[in-house]
């Protein structure tokens, strides 16, 4: 962890999983200590941990906890309980594809005829590698993405695609960290990100830890910001990228990308290969999570209006590939991504 990398949200310690409780940030920095897979699945559902790569890493550790918890159980019962835990973990959130990807990776620890202790050791090694590999990928994407930022740039980010959303350093915030450290950025703006306020609560706090000042705006101020100031880049992460380059990310990302089309602002999406879903041909194949009405009808514990009859709360949207100027992965940055260039990421060699 360096000067511009001070936050880590996930810690594996002595067969327990410690998660920095993101529901309480920035007012309180409290760690939850989890020792079962159902507790991990619930923590993912409740947004104790959020952000696609962080959800994936957490689920991988949840799988390890399942193996540990059921290690003494008789064979067929053991398989049944592990399968139940896997289902709970896989269903915890629908849009972030890193969740099922990470479970697939760590699931390779279970091999026919392998004893449970060897499986546990292997699963721990895989989960450790996933977590470390995510941080390395973020550093690489930080370099590749920063390569597009000209001196004196103004950037706008949405949601939280930082250390808190990953193993560490972040995707979009990794690019911002790297470009800031090289003196390329003059101002960082952050959308508050209604309704859960990932921008106001998490992104601003996280950047403050590294001494990077961010100016908070309401989501609805973005159009006026782009009209009034010359914003060079909107930089976001992604929860799932389809094979044609369509991007699912936090609700409001599509609005920002549409605004970029109207103003001379470029749109950069920063996402590791684990966020690309090779089974989704386009954004139409990506499930969009909707969350509880209470996120809109309440402000904290306060009821905004108790007579609201109908609420629609989708928490992700799809940005068409044609509105993305650069898709940065750890392998390569793709300008104007499309079905051919995204598929080429997975070609042999
Ligand atoms: O609902 P959240 O907070 O899990 O949504 C997170 C996002 O939309 C992030 O932008 C995305 O997961 C990328 S994180 C590197």
Boltz pocket constraint, residues with backbone or C-beta under 6 A from the ligand:
constraints:
  - pocket:
      binder: B
      contacts: [[A, 49], [A, 50], [A, 51], [A, 52], [A, 53], [A, 96], [A, 158], [A, 159], [A, 160], [A, 161], [A, 162], [A, 165], [A, 166], [A, 170], [A, 171], [A, 172], [A, 198], [A, 236], [A, 237], [A, 238], [A, 239], [A, 249], [A, 250], [A, 251], [A, 270], [A, 315]]
      max_distance: 6.0
